[in-house]
């Protein structure tokens, strides 16, 4: 199952130009099986896209991107309408664990620097000991940065996931997560990430995907 795990829409992310209906239509044309809407600090856009997906028969999963002192975190399974502009990582982690969700560092090596270089040894070890996966394919990062993230995930035995981090239609699906099993609910999404039954990929590596005409 092919899922773009990291997309922003104009509903709740002012930096995005994607409308939910456009997102679903684009994902369908490409051959994606589902998308995850992960707005900055808010759930409204994910809820709007999720409801539209239900009505049109295309799976949309709800998530959120939350900024912490350790960087941006993708969160699934925690349904809080709005987060502060910065949340202490330990507080977010506690909320996610109590809700039964997962927490994933987003674009963690965007500057080509690893966790330890950016955070220091103690904080990096704490972070990597408490997250559920690492975003190792991000459409807004260089391939070198994604490779650094992939190496760190492998070193710590963490699943690697992928998402486009799309803010414009031309970016949707550039990076994605390939799940071994079909997923029909957010509970199943969380379960499969935790189990590591997934891997990250670039869209060009997936033969059955139709590249977006907007990429050219």
SEZA-792247 format. One line per 5 residues: their letters; for each residue x, y, z of N, C-alpha, C. Coordinates in Angstrom, 1 decimal, decimal comma. Each point is the difference from the previous one (the first is absolute). Example, Ala and Ser with C-alpha at 12.3 -4.5 7.8 and 13.67 -1.06 7.14 Angstrom:
<sites>
AS) 13,2:-5,7:7,8:-0,9:1,2:0,0:0,9:1,2:0,0 | -0,4:1,1:-0,7:0,9:1,1:0,0:-0,8:1,1:0,8
</sites>
This chain:
<sites>
XXXXX) 0,9:-1,2:0,0:-0,9:1,2:0,0:0,9:1,2:0,0 | -0,3:1,0:-0,9:0,8:1,2:-0,2:-0,6:1,2:0,7 | 0,7:0,6:1,0:-0,6:1,1:0,7:1,0:1,1:0,1 | -0,5:1,2:-0,4:0,8:1,2:0,3:-0,3:0,4:1,4 | 1,0:-0,1:0,9:-0,3:0,1:1,4:0,2:1,5:0,6
XXXXX) 0,2:1,0:-0,9:0,3:1,3:0,5:-0,4:1,0:-1,1 | -1,3:0,6:0,2:-0,5:0,9:-0,9:-0,7:1,2:0,7 | 0,2:1,2:-0,5:-0,7:1,2:0,6:-1,0:0,5:-1,0 | -1,1:0,5:0,6:-1,0:0,6:-0,9:-0,2:1,5:0,5 | -0,7:0,7:-0,9:-0,3:1,4:0,3:-1,0:0,3:1,1
XXXXX) -0,7:-1,1:0,4:-1,0:0,2:1,0:0,6:0,5:1,3 | 1,1:-0,6:0,4:0,6:0,3:1,3:1,4:0,4:-0,1 | 0,7:-0,2:-1,1:1,4:0,4:-0,2:0,1:1,2:-0,9 | 0,1:1,2:0,5:0,1:1,2:-0,9:1,1:-0,1:-1,1 | 1,0:-0,8:0,3:1,1:-0,2:-0,9:-0,3:-0,9:-1,2
XXXXX) -1,2:-0,7:0,0:-0,4:-0,9:-1,0:-1,0:0,6:-1,0 | 0,1:-0,4:-1,2:-0,9:0,4:-1,0:-0,9:-1,1:-0,5 | -0,1:-1,1:0,7:-0,7:-1,2:-0,4:-1,4:0,0:0,6 | -1,0:-0,1:-0,8:-1,4:-0,3:0,5:-0,2:-1,5:0,2 | -0,8:-0,4:1,0:-0,2:-1,4:0,2:-0,5:-0,8:-1,2
XXXXX) -1,0:0,6:-0,7:-0,5:-0,7:-1,2:1,1:-0,2:-1,1 | 0,9:1,1:-0,1:1,1:-0,1:-1,0:0,9:-1,1:0,4 | 0,3:-0,1:1,3:0,9:-1,0:0,6:-0,5:-1,4:-0,3 | -1,2:-0,3:0,2:-0,6:-1,3:-0,2:0,0:-0,4:-1,5 | -0,4:1,0:-0,8:0,0:-0,2:-1,5:1,4:-0,3:-0,5
XXXXX) 1,0:0,7:0,5:1,4:-0,1:-0,4:0,5:-1,4:0,4 | -0,2:-0,4:1,3:0,4:-1,2:0,5:-0,6:-1,2:-0,8 | -1,2:0,1:-0,3:-0,7:-1,0:-0,8:0,7:-0,2:-1,4 | 0,2:1,1:-0,6:0,6:0,0:-1,4:1,4:-0,7:0,1 | 0,7:0,3:1,0:1,4:-0,5:0,1:0,0:-1,5:0,3
XXXXX) -1,1:-0,5:0,6:0,0:-1,4:0,4:0,3:-0,3:1,5 | 0,1:1,1:0,8:0,1:-0,2:1,4:-1,2:-0,6:0,6 | 0,1:-0,8:1,1:-1,1:-0,7:0,6:-0,6:0,8:1,1 | 0,7:1,0:0,6:-0,5:0,8:1,1:1,0:1,2:0,2 | -0,4:1,0:0,7:0,8:1,1:0,4:-0,2:0,3:1,5
XXXXX) 0,9:0,6:0,6:-0,1:0,4:1,4:0,1:1,6:0,0 | -1,0:0,6:0,6:0,1:1,5:0,1:0,5:0,3:1,4 | 1,1:0,8:0,0:0,8:0,3:1,2:0,2:1,5:0,1 | -1,0:0,7:0,3:0,2:1,5:0,1:0,9:0,4:1,1 | 0,5:1,2:-0,1:0,8:0,6:1,1:-0,9:0,4:1,2
XXXXX) 0,2:-0,8:1,1:-0,6:0,4:1,3:-1,5:-0,1:0,1 | -0,7:-0,3:-1,1:-1,5:0,0:0,0:-0,6:-1,3:-0,7 | -1,2:-0,4:0,4:-0,6:-1,2:-0,5:-1,1:0,3:-1,0 | -0,4:1,3:-0,1:-1,2:0,3:-0,9:0,2:-0,5:-1,4 | 1,1:0,3:-0,6:0,2:-0,4:-1,4:0,0:-1,5:-0,2
XXXXX) 0,5:-0,8:1,0:0,0:-1,4:-0,1:-1,4:-0,5:0,1 | -0,8:0,6:0,9:-1,4:-0,4:0,1:-0,8:0,3:-1,2 | 0,2:1,1:-0,7:-0,7:0,4:-1,2:0,3:-1,0:-1,1 | 1,3:-0,3:-0,2:0,5:-0,9:-1,0:-0,5:-1,4:0,3 | 0,0:-0,4:1,2:-0,5:-1,4:0,4:-1,4:-0,2:-0,3
XXXXX) -0,8:1,1:0,3:-1,5:-0,1:-0,3:-0,2:-0,1:-1,5 | 0,7:0,9:-0,8:-0,1:-0,1:-1,4:0,4:-1,3:-0,6 | 1,1:-0,6:0,6:0,4:-1,3:-0,4:-1,1:-1,1:0,2 | -0,6:0,1:1,2:-1,1:-0,9:0,3:-1,1:0,1:-1,1 | -0,4:1,2:-0,4:-1,1:0,2:-0,9:0,4:-0,4:-1,4
XXXXX) 1,2:0,1:-0,4:0,5:-0,3:-1,3:0,6:-1,4:-0,2 | 0,2:-0,7:1,1:0,5:-1,4:0,0:1,5:0,0:-0,2 | 0,7:1,0:0,5:1,5:0,0:0,0:0,5:0,1:1,4 | 0,9:-0,9:0,5:0,4:0,0:1,3:0,9:1,3:0,3 | -0,4:0,7:1,0:0,8:1,1:0,6:0,2:-0,2:1,4
XXXXX) 1,2:-0,1:0,5:0,3:-0,2:1,4:0,4:1,4:0,7 | -0,4:0,1:1,2:0,2:1,3:0,7:1,2:-0,1:0,9 | 0,8:1,1:-0,1:1,2:0,1:0,8:0,2:1,5:0,3 | 1,2:0,3:0,5:0,4:1,4:0,3:1,5:0,1:0,1 | 0,5:1,1:-0,3:1,4:0,3:0,1:0,2:1,0:1,1
XXXXX) 0,7:-0,4:1,0:0,2:0,8:1,3:1,4:0,4:0,1 | 0,3:1,3:0,3:1,3:0,5:0,2:0,4:-0,2:1,5 | 1,2:-0,6:0,2:0,6:-0,1:1,3:1,4:0,5:0,1 | 0,6:0,1:1,1:1,4:0,4:0,1:0,9:-1,0:-0,6 | -0,5:-1,2:-0,3:0,8:-1,0:-0,7:-0,2:0,0:-1,5
XXXXX) -0,9:0,9:-0,5:-0,3:0,0:-1,4:-1,5:-0,3:-0,2 | -0,4:0,0:-1,3:-1,4:-0,3:-0,4:-0,3:-1,5:0,2 | -1,2:-0,4:0,5:-0,4:-1,3:0,2:-1,3:-0,3:-0,7 | 0,0:-1,1:-0,8:-1,3:-0,4:-0,5:-0,7:-0,9:1,0 | -1,2:0,2:0,3:-0,8:-0,7:1,0:-1,2:-0,6:-0,6
XXXXX) -0,3:-1,2:0,3:-1,2:-0,7:-0,4:-0,6:-0,6:1,2 | -1,4:0,1:0,1:-0,7:-0,6:1,1:-0,3:0,9:1,2 | 0,5:1,3:-0,1:-0,3:0,9:1,1:-0,9:1,2:-0,6 | -1,2:0,0:0,4:-0,9:1,0:-0,6:-0,3:1,2:0,9 | 0,9:0,9:-0,1:-0,1:1,3:0,7:-0,2:1,1:-1,0
XXXXX) -1,1:0,7:0,1:-0,3:1,0:-1,0:1,1:1,0:-0,4 | 0,7:0,5:1,0:1,1:0,9:-0,3:1,1:-0,1:1,1 | 1,2:0,1:-0,5:1,2:-0,1:0,8:0,6:1,4:0,1 | 0,8:0,3:1,1:0,7:1,3:0,1:1,1:0,0:-1,1 | 0,6:1,1:-0,3:1,0:0,1:-1,0:1,2:-0,8:0,3
XXXXX) 0,3:-0,3:1,3:1,1:-0,9:0,3:-0,5:-0,8:1,3 | 0,2:-1,3:-0,1:-0,4:-0,9:1,1:1,2:-0,7:0,5 | 0,3:0,0:1,3:1,1:-0,8:0,5:-0,1:-1,5:-0,4 | 1,1:-0,5:-0,5:-0,1:-1,4:-0,6:-0,5:-1,0:1,1 | 0,4:0,1:1,2:-0,4:-0,9:1,0:-1,5:0,1:0,2
XXXXX) -0,6:1,2:0,0:-1,4:0,1:0,1:-0,8:-0,6:-1,1 | 0,5:0,2:-1,3:-0,6:-0,6:-1,1:0,1:-1,5:0,0 | 1,1:-0,5:0,4:0,2:-1,4:0,1:-1,0:-0,6:0,9 | -0,1:0,6:1,2:-1,0:-0,5:1,0:-1,4:-0,1:-0,6 | -0,4:1,1:-0,7:-1,3:0,0:-0,5:-0,2:-1,1:-1,1
XXXXX) 1,0:-0,1:-0,8:-0,1:-1,1:-1,1:-0,1:-1,4:0,6 | 0,8:-0,2:1,0:0,0:-1,3:0,6:-1,3:-0,3:0,7 | -0,6:1,0:0,7:-1,3:-0,2:0,6:-1,1:-0,2:-1,0 | 0,2:0,5:-1,2:-1,1:-0,1:-1,0:0,2:-1,3:-0,8 | 1,2:-0,6:0,1:0,2:-1,2:-0,8:0,5:0,3:-1,4
XXXXX) 0,6:1,2:-0,2:0,4:0,4:-1,3:1,5:-0,3:-0,3 | 0,5:0,6:-1,1:1,4:-0,1:-0,3:0,6:1,4:-0,3 | 1,3:0,1:0,3:0,7:1,3:-0,2:1,2:-0,3:-0,9 | 0,2:0,9:-1,0:1,0:-0,2:-1,0:0,7:1,3:-0,3 | 1,3:0,1:0,2:0,7:1,2:-0,4:-0,1:0,3:-1,5
XXXXX) -0,4:1,2:-0,4:-0,2:0,3:-1,4:1,3:0,7:-0,5 | 0,3:-0,3:-1,3:1,2:0,6:-0,6:1,1:0,3:1,0 | 0,5:-1,1:0,7:0,9:0,2:1,1:1,4:0,5:-0,3 | 0,4:-0,3:-1,3:1,4:0,4:-0,3:0,0:0,9:-1,2 | -1,0:1,0:0,0:-0,2:0,9:-1,1:1,3:0,8:-0,3
XXXXX) 0,8:0,3:1,0:1,3:0,7:-0,3:1,2:-0,9:-0,2 | -0,3:-1,3:-0,3:1,0:-1,1:-0,1:0,7:-0,3:1,3 | -0,5:0,5:1,1:0,6:-0,3:1,3:-0,9:-0,9:0,7 | 0,7:-1,0:0,7:-0,8:-1,0:0,7:-0,5:0,5:1,3 | -0,8:-0,8:0,7:-0,6:0,3:1,3:1,1:0,4:1,0
XXXXX) 1,1:-0,7:0,1:1,0:0,2:1,0:0,7:1,4:-0,2 | 0,2:0,3:-1,3:0,7:1,3:-0,3:-0,9:1,2:0,4 | -1,3:-0,2:-0,3:-1,0:1,1:0,3:-0,4:0,1:1,4 | -0,2:-1,1:0,7:-0,6:0,0:1,3:1,0:-0,3:1,1 | 1,2:-0,6:-0,3:0,9:-0,4:1,0:-0,3:-1,5:0,4
XXXXX) 0,9:-0,6:0,6:0,0:-1,5:0,2:-1,2:-0,3:0,9 | -0,2:0,6:1,2:-1,0:-0,4:0,9:-1,4:0,2:-0,5 | -0,3:1,1:-0,6:-1,3:0,3:-0,5:-0,3:-0,9:-1,2 | 1,0:-0,2:-0,9:-0,2:-0,9:-1,2:-0,3:-1,4:0,4 | 0,7:-0,5:1,0:-0,3:-1,4:0,5:-1,4:-0,1:0,6
XXXXX) -0,4:1,0:0,8:-1,3:0,0:0,5:-1,1:0,0:-1,1 | 0,2:0,9:-1,0:-1,0:0,0:-1,0:-0,1:-1,3:-0,8 | 1,2:-0,5:-0,4:0,0:-1,2:-0,8:-0,5:-1,3:0,8 | 0,1:0,1:1,3:-0,5:-1,0:0,9:-1,5:0,0:0,2 | -0,7:1,1:-0,5:-1,4:0,1:0,3:-0,9:0,3:-1,2
XXXXX) 0,6:0,0:-1,2:-0,9:0,2:-1,1:-0,3:-1,4:-0,6 | -1,0:0,0:-0,9:-0,5:-1,3:-0,6:0,6:-0,2:-1,4 | 0,5:1,0:-0,7:0,5:-0,2:-1,3:0,7:1,3:-0,3 | 0,7:0,1:-1,2:0,7:1,2:-0,4:-0,4:0,2:-1,5 | -0,3:1,3:-0,3:-0,3:0,3:-1,4:1,3:0,1:-0,8
XXXXX) 0,2:-1,0:-0,8:1,3:-0,2:-0,7:-0,1:0,4:-1,4 | -1,2:0,2:-0,5:-0,2:0,6:-1,4:-0,9:1,2:0,2 | 0,5:1,1:-0,2:-0,8:1,3:0,1:0,2:0,7:-1,4 | -1,2:0,4:-0,6:0,1:0,6:-1,3:0,6:1,4:0,0 | 0,2:0,6:1,2:0,6:1,3:0,0:1,5:0,0:0,4
XXXXX) 0,5:-1,2:0,2:1,4:-0,2:0,4:0,9:-0,4:-1,2 | 1,2:0,2:0,1:1,0:-0,5:-1,0:0,1:-1,5:0,2 | 0,4:-0,7:-1,0:0,2:-1,5:0,1:1,1:-0,3:1,1 | 1,0:0,9:0,1:1,0:-0,2:1,0:-0,5:0,1:1,4 | -0,9:1,0:0,2:-0,6:0,1:1,3:-0,9:-1,2:0,3
XXXXX) -0,7:-0,5:-0,9:-0,9:-1,2:0,2:0,9:-1,2:0,3 | 1,1:-0,1:-0,7:0,9:-1,1:0,3:0,6:0,0:1,4 | 0,3:1,2:0,5:0,5:0,1:1,4:-1,1:-0,5:0,9 | -1,3:0,4:-0,2:-1,1:-0,4:0,8:-0,2:-1,5:-0,1 | 0,2:-0,6:-1,1:-0,2:-1,4:-0,2:1,1:-0,8:0,7
XXXXX) 1,2:0,5:0,0:1,1:-0,7:0,7:-0,2:0,0:1,5 | -0,6:1,1:0,5:-0,2:0,1:1,5:-1,2:-0,9:0,4 | -1,0:0,0:-0,8:-1,1:-0,9:0,3:0,4:-1,5:0,0 | 0,8:-0,4:-1,0:0,6:-1,4:0,0:0,8:-0,2:1,2 | 0,8:0,9:0,4:0,9:-0,2:1,2:-0,8:-0,2:1,3
XXXXX) -1,1:0,7:0,1:-0,8:-0,1:1,2:-1,2:-1,0:-0,1 | 0,0:-0,7:-1,1:-1,1:-1,0:-0,2:-1,4:0,5:-0,1 | -0,1:1,2:-0,6:-1,3:0,7:-0,2:-0,5:-0,1:-1,4 | -1,3:-0,2:-0,2:-0,6:0,0:-1,3:0,3:1,3:-0,7 | 0,1:-0,1:-1,3:0,2:1,3:-0,8:-1,3:0,2:-0,8
XXXXX) -0,5:1,2:0,0:-1,2:0,4:-0,7:0,3:1,1:-1,0 | -1,0:0,2:-0,9:0,2:1,1:-1,0:-1,2:0,8:-0,2 | 0,2:1,3:-0,3:-1,1:0,8:-0,4:0,5:1,2:-0,8 | -0,9:0,6:-0,8:0,4:1,0:-0,9:0,3:1,3:0,7 | -0,7:0,3:1,2:0,0:1,3:0,6:-0,5:1,0:-0,9
XXXXX) -1,0:-0,4:-0,8:-0,5:0,9:-1,1:-0,8:1,2:0,5 | 0,3:1,1:-0,6:-0,7:1,2:0,3:-0,6:0,5:-1,3 | 0,4:-0,6:-1,2:-0,6:0,3:-1,3:-0,2:-1,3:-0,7 | -1,0:0,0:-0,9:-0,4:-1,2:-0,7:1,2:-0,7:-0,7 | 0,9:0,8:-0,5:1,1:-0,6:-0,8:0,9:-0,9:0,9
XXXXX) -0,2:0,2:1,3:0,9:-0,8:1,0:-0,6:-1,3:0,5 | -1,3:-0,1:-0,2:-0,8:-1,2:0,6:0,6:-1,3:-0,5 | 0,3:-0,9:0,9:0,4:-1,3:-0,4:1,5:-0,2:-0,4 | 0,8:1,1:0,1:1,4:-0,2:-0,4:0,7:-1,0:0,9 | -0,3:0,0:1,3:0,5:-1,0:0,9:-1,3:-0,6:0,7
XXXXX) 0,2:-1,3:0,3:-1,2:-0,7:0,6:0,5:-1,1:0,8 | -1,0:-0,7:0,7:0,2:-1,2:0,8:-0,7:-1,2:-0,7 | 0,7:-1,1:-0,1:-0,5:-1,2:-0,6:-0,3:-0,9:1,2 | -1,3:-0,3:0,2:-0,4:-0,9:1,1:-0,2:-1,4:-0,5 | 0,4:-1,0:0,7:-0,2:-1,4:-0,4:-1,4:-0,4:0,0
XXXXX) -0,9:0,6:0,8:-1,4:-0,5:0,1:-0,9:1,2:-0,3 | -1,2:-0,3:-0,4:-1,0:1,0:-0,2:-0,4:0,7:1,3 | -0,3:1,3:0,0:-0,3:0,7:1,2:-1,3:0,7:-0,3 | -1,0:-0,2:0,9:-1,3:0,6:-0,1:-0,3:1,0:1,1 | 0,8:0,1:1,0:-0,3:0,9:1,1:1,3:0,6:0,6
XXXXX) -0,2:1,0:0,7:1,2:0,6:0,7:0,6:-0,9:1,0 | -0,8:-0,8:0,6:0,5:-1,0:1,0:0,9:-1,1:-0,7 | -0,4:-0,4:-1,2:0,8:-0,9:-0,8:1,3:0,7:-0,5 | -0,1:1,3:-0,3:1,2:0,7:-0,4:1,0:0,0:1,1 | -0,5:0,3:1,2:0,9:0,1:1,2:0,6:-1,4:0,2
XXXXX) -0,8:-1,0:0,0:0,5:-1,4:0,2:1,0:-0,4:-1,0 | -0,1:0,3:-1,3:0,9:-0,4:-1,0:1,3:0,8:0,2 | 0,0:1,3:0,3:1,2:0,7:0,3:0,8:-0,6:1,1 | -0,7:-0,2:1,1:0,6:-0,6:1,2:0,7:-1,3:-0,3 | -0,7:-0,8:-0,8:0,5:-1,4:-0,4:1,1:0,1:-1,0
XXXXX) 0,2:1,1:-0,6:1,1:0,2:-0,9:-0,3:-0,7:-1,4 | -1,3:-0,2:-0,2:-0,4:-0,6:-1,3:-0,1:1,0:-1,1 | 1,0:0,8:-0,2:0,0:1,1:-0,9:1,4:0,4:-0,4 | 0,1:0,7:-1,1:1,3:0,5:-0,4:-0,3:1,3:-0,8 | 1,0:0,9:0,0:-0,1:1,3:-0,7:0,6:-0,2:-1,4
XXXXX) -0,6:0,8:-0,9:0,5:0,0:-1,4:-0,2:1,3:-0,7 | 0,7:0,3:-1,1:-0,2:1,1:-0,9:-1,1:-0,6:-1,0 | -0,8:0,9:-0,5:-1,0:-0,4:-1,0:0,6:-0,6:-1,2 | 1,1:0,5:-0,4:0,6:-0,6:-1,2:0,4:-1,4:0,1 | 0,1:-0,5:1,3:0,4:-1,4:0,2:-1,2:-1,0:-0,1
XXXXX) -1,2:0,6:-0,1:-1,2:-0,8:0,0:-0,6:-0,1:-1,4 | 0,1:-1,1:-0,6:-0,3:-0,1:-1,4:-1,5:0,3:-0,3 | -0,9:-0,3:0,9:-1,4:0,2:-0,4:-0,5:1,4:0,2 | 0,8:0,9:0,6:-0,4:1,4:0,2:0,1:0,7:-1,3 | -1,0:0,9:-0,3:0,0:0,9:-1,1:0,5:1,3:0,4
XXXXX) 1,2:0,4:-0,4:0,6:1,3:0,4:-1,0:1,1:-0,3 | 0,0:1,0:0,9:-0,9:1,1:-0,2:0,5:0,8:-1,2 | -1,0:0,4:-0,8:0,3:0,9:-1,1:0,6:1,3:0,4 | -0,3:0,4:1,3:0,5:1,3:0,5:1,5:-0,1:0,3 | 0,6:-1,2:0,1:1,4:-0,1:0,3:0,9:0,5:-1,1
X) -0,6:-0,1:-1,2:0,9:0,3:-1,2:0,1:1,5:-0,2
</sites>
